């Protein structure tokens, strides 16, 4: 039996997975000068937008659990990019905020989104359509998963 449905190249999930891996490689090159990994860059993006967040909020925003976040945040703290402290209102809650060094990286990172777009060689209309499509897919999947 030779089913087209079971061919690797016909799997949308494999295409998304492959694109994600390749984009992460592009980011790796762009982030070398910042000396941060792609997941650390995502944490910094959240903190540059919102000065401080709880680990729980960060996990929700990045779709990561605390078991994944905690070791990464410890490394970032060791590299003096962030500081962690217990919330005064709820000692179970850990608040993450930027250090001066973490804030200073923002200026160096300012060019990264444009450089990524340049590397992709896509026009802004294509990128906007892609972003809207991915957002719609994510929303649908979250709706399905929340009903499970």
MODELLER restraints for C-alpha pairs under 7 A, 6 or more apart:
rsr = mdl.restraints
at = mdl.atoms
rsr.add(forms.Gaussian(group=physical.xy_distance, feature=features.Distance(at['CA:24:A'], at['CA:38:A']), mean=6.77, stdev=0.5))
rsr.add(forms.Gaussian(group=physical.xy_distance, feature=features.Distance(at['CA:27:A'], at['CA:38:A']), mean=6.56, stdev=0.5))
rsr.add(forms.Gaussian(group=physical.xy_distance, feature=features.Distance(at['CA:28:A'], at['CA:37:A']), mean=6.69, stdev=0.5))
rsr.add(forms.Gaussian(group=physical.xy_distance, feature=features.Distance(at['CA:28:A'], at['CA:38:A']), mean=6.47, stdev=0.5))
rsr.add(forms.Gaussian(group=physical.xy_distance, feature=features.Distance(at['CA:30:A'], at['CA:112:A']), mean=6.53, stdev=0.5))
rsr.add(forms.Gaussian(group=physical.xy_distance, feature=features.Distance(at['CA:31:A'], at['CA:37:A']), mean=6.77, stdev=0.5))
rsr.add(forms.Gaussian(group=physical.xy_distance, feature=features.Distance(at['CA:34:A'], at['CA:105:A']), mean=6.82, stdev=0.5))
rsr.add(forms.Gaussian(group=physical.xy_distance, feature=features.Distance(at['CA:47:A'], at['CA:97:A']), mean=6.69, stdev=0.5))
rsr.add(forms.Gaussian(group=physical.xy_distance, feature=features.Distance(at['CA:47:A'], at['CA:98:A']), mean=6.64, stdev=0.5))
rsr.add(forms.Gaussian(group=physical.xy_distance, feature=features.Distance(at['CA:51:A'], at['CA:97:A']), mean=6.04, stdev=0.5))
rsr.add(forms.Gaussian(group=physical.xy_distance, feature=features.Distance(at['CA:51:A'], at['CA:98:A']), mean=6.81, stdev=0.5))
rsr.add(forms.Gaussian(group=physical.xy_distance, feature=features.Distance(at['CA:52:A'], at['CA:95:A']), mean=6.64, stdev=0.5))
rsr.add(forms.Gaussian(group=physical.xy_distance, feature=features.Distance(at['CA:52:A'], at['CA:96:A']), mean=5.47, stdev=0.5))
rsr.add(forms.Gaussian(group=physical.xy_distance, feature=features.Distance(at['CA:52:A'], at['CA:97:A']), mean=4.35, stdev=0.5))
rsr.add(forms.Gaussian(group=physical.xy_distance, feature=features.Distance(at['CA:53:A'], at['CA:95:A']), mean=5.54, stdev=0.5))
rsr.add(forms.Gaussian(group=physical.xy_distance, feature=features.Distance(at['CA:53:A'], at['CA:96:A']), mean=5.39, stdev=0.5))
rsr.add(forms.Gaussian(group=physical.xy_distance, feature=features.Distance(at['CA:53:A'], at['CA:97:A']), mean=6.73, stdev=0.5))
rsr.add(forms.Gaussian(group=physical.xy_distance, feature=features.Distance(at['CA:54:A'], at['CA:93:A']), mean=6.56, stdev=0.5))
rsr.add(forms.Gaussian(group=physical.xy_distance, feature=features.Distance(at['CA:54:A'], at['CA:94:A']), mean=5.46, stdev=0.5))
rsr.add(forms.Gaussian(group=physical.xy_distance, feature=features.Distance(at['CA:54:A'], at['CA:95:A']), mean=4.22, stdev=0.5))
rsr.add(forms.Gaussian(group=physical.xy_distance, feature=features.Distance(at['CA:54:A'], at['CA:96:A']), mean=5.80, stdev=0.5))
rsr.add(forms.Gaussian(group=physical.xy_distance, feature=features.Distance(at['CA:55:A'], at['CA:94:A']), mean=5.81, stdev=0.5))
rsr.add(forms.Gaussian(group=physical.xy_distance, feature=features.Distance(at['CA:55:A'], at['CA:95:A']), mean=6.26, stdev=0.5))
rsr.add(forms.Gaussian(group=physical.xy_distance, feature=features.Distance(at['CA:55:A'], at['CA:96:A']), mean=6.65, stdev=0.5))
rsr.add(forms.Gaussian(group=physical.xy_distance, feature=features.Distance(at['CA:59:A'], at['CA:65:A']), mean=5.54, stdev=0.5))
rsr.add(forms.Gaussian(group=physical.xy_distance, feature=features.Distance(at['CA:59:A'], at['CA:66:A']), mean=6.62, stdev=0.5))
rsr.add(forms.Gaussian(group=physical.xy_distance, feature=features.Distance(at['CA:76:A'], at['CA:82:A']), mean=5.99, stdev=0.5))
rsr.add(forms.Gaussian(group=physical.xy_distance, feature=features.Distance(at['CA:77:A'], at['CA:83:A']), mean=5.60, stdev=0.5))
rsr.add(forms.Gaussian(group=physical.xy_distance, feature=features.Distance(at['CA:80:A'], at['CA:99:A']), mean=6.58, stdev=0.5))
rsr.add(forms.Gaussian(group=physical.xy_distance, feature=features.Distance(at['CA:80:A'], at['CA:101:A']), mean=6.60, stdev=0.5))
rsr.add(forms.Gaussian(group=physical.xy_distance, feature=features.Distance(at['CA:81:A'], at['CA:98:A']), mean=6.12, stdev=0.5))
rsr.add(forms.Gaussian(group=physical.xy_distance, feature=features.Distance(at['CA:81:A'], at['CA:99:A']), mean=5.42, stdev=0.5))
rsr.add(forms.Gaussian(group=physical.xy_distance, feature=features.Distance(at['CA:81:A'], at['CA:101:A']), mean=5.55, stdev=0.5))
rsr.add(forms.Gaussian(group=physical.xy_distance, feature=features.Distance(at['CA:81:A'], at['CA:102:A']), mean=4.19, stdev=0.5))
rsr.add(forms.Gaussian(group=physical.xy_distance, feature=features.Distance(at['CA:82:A'], at['CA:96:A']), mean=6.64, stdev=0.5))
rsr.add(forms.Gaussian(group=physical.xy_distance, feature=features.Distance(at['CA:82:A'], at['CA:97:A']), mean=5.51, stdev=0.5))
rsr.add(forms.Gaussian(group=physical.xy_distance, feature=features.Distance(at['CA:82:A'], at['CA:98:A']), mean=4.37, stdev=0.5))
rsr.add(forms.Gaussian(group=physical.xy_distance, feature=features.Distance(at['CA:82:A'], at['CA:99:A']), mean=5.01, stdev=0.5))
rsr.add(forms.Gaussian(group=physical.xy_distance, feature=features.Distance(at['CA:82:A'], at['CA:102:A']), mean=6.25, stdev=0.5))
rsr.add(forms.Gaussian(group=physical.xy_distance, feature=features.Distance(at['CA:83:A'], at['CA:96:A']), mean=5.81, stdev=0.5))
rsr.add(forms.Gaussian(group=physical.xy_distance, feature=features.Distance(at['CA:83:A'], at['CA:97:A']), mean=5.47, stdev=0.5))
rsr.add(forms.Gaussian(group=physical.xy_distance, feature=features.Distance(at['CA:83:A'], at['CA:98:A']), mean=6.21, stdev=0.5))
rsr.add(forms.Gaussian(group=physical.xy_distance, feature=features.Distance(at['CA:83:A'], at['CA:99:A']), mean=6.33, stdev=0.5))
rsr.add(forms.Gaussian(group=physical.xy_distance, feature=features.Distance(at['CA:84:A'], at['CA:94:A']), mean=6.43, stdev=0.5))
rsr.add(forms.Gaussian(group=physical.xy_distance, feature=features.Distance(at['CA:84:A'], at['CA:95:A']), mean=5.62, stdev=0.5))
rsr.add(forms.Gaussian(group=physical.xy_distance, feature=features.Distance(at['CA:84:A'], at['CA:96:A']), mean=4.72, stdev=0.5))
rsr.add(forms.Gaussian(group=physical.xy_distance, feature=features.Distance(at['CA:84:A'], at['CA:97:A']), mean=6.63, stdev=0.5))
rsr.add(forms.Gaussian(group=physical.xy_distance, feature=features.Distance(at['CA:85:A'], at['CA:94:A']), mean=5.53, stdev=0.5))
rsr.add(forms.Gaussian(group=physical.xy_distance, feature=features.Distance(at['CA:85:A'], at['CA:95:A']), mean=5.33, stdev=0.5))
rsr.add(forms.Gaussian(group=physical.xy_distance, feature=features.Distance(at['CA:85:A'], at['CA:96:A']), mean=6.77, stdev=0.5))
rsr.add(forms.Gaussian(group=physical.xy_distance, feature=features.Distance(at['CA:86:A'], at['CA:93:A']), mean=5.86, stdev=0.5))
rsr.add(forms.Gaussian(group=physical.xy_distance, feature=features.Distance(at['CA:86:A'], at['CA:94:A']), mean=4.50, stdev=0.5))
rsr.add(forms.Gaussian(group=physical.xy_distance, feature=features.Distance(at['CA:86:A'], at['CA:95:A']), mean=6.01, stdev=0.5))
rsr.add(forms.Gaussian(group=physical.xy_distance, feature=features.Distance(at['CA:87:A'], at['CA:93:A']), mean=5.50, stdev=0.5))
rsr.add(forms.Gaussian(group=physical.xy_distance, feature=features.Distance(at['CA:87:A'], at['CA:94:A']), mean=5.81, stdev=0.5))
rsr.add(forms.Gaussian(group=physical.xy_distance, feature=features.Distance(at['CA:87:A'], at['CA:95:A']), mean=6.17, stdev=0.5))
